[in-house]
């Protein structure tokens, strides 16, 4: 079983580490700009870092759910590769947003596209599973004939 999920687990750990890095960046920015919790407003430089972290945190559960569904029901390798693309684009989003609000746009569009591909892959995998197990239809065999 573990050989079927090890790539997904590795990408999950990398994602958690990336989230921790984003959290640490907010803590550092709070110290640099003298903004104590629970305040969330301050100079634009702080607010961009804070928003990048919050936005990334909001999307993280969606990413994890799609990563694991795509990996379990479609293909672990493809899901893990898409997961790495997503994490890289999220890092680019964070660093871009930290520099300027306009530099966040291309990475956020790319990461959203990766999420949509994960949705499609997970849905196809689940559809194949339901058709095979509950209706006895193996679409892959039908396509080969």
Secondary structure, 3 states (H helix, E strand, C coil): CHHHCHHHHHHHHHHHHHHHHHHHHHHHHHHHHCCCCCCCCCCHHHHHHHHHHHHHHHHHHHHHHHHHHHHHHCCHHHHHHHHHHHHHHHHHHHHHHHHCHHHHHHHHHHHHHHHHHHHHHHHHHHHHHHHHHHHCCCHHHHHHC
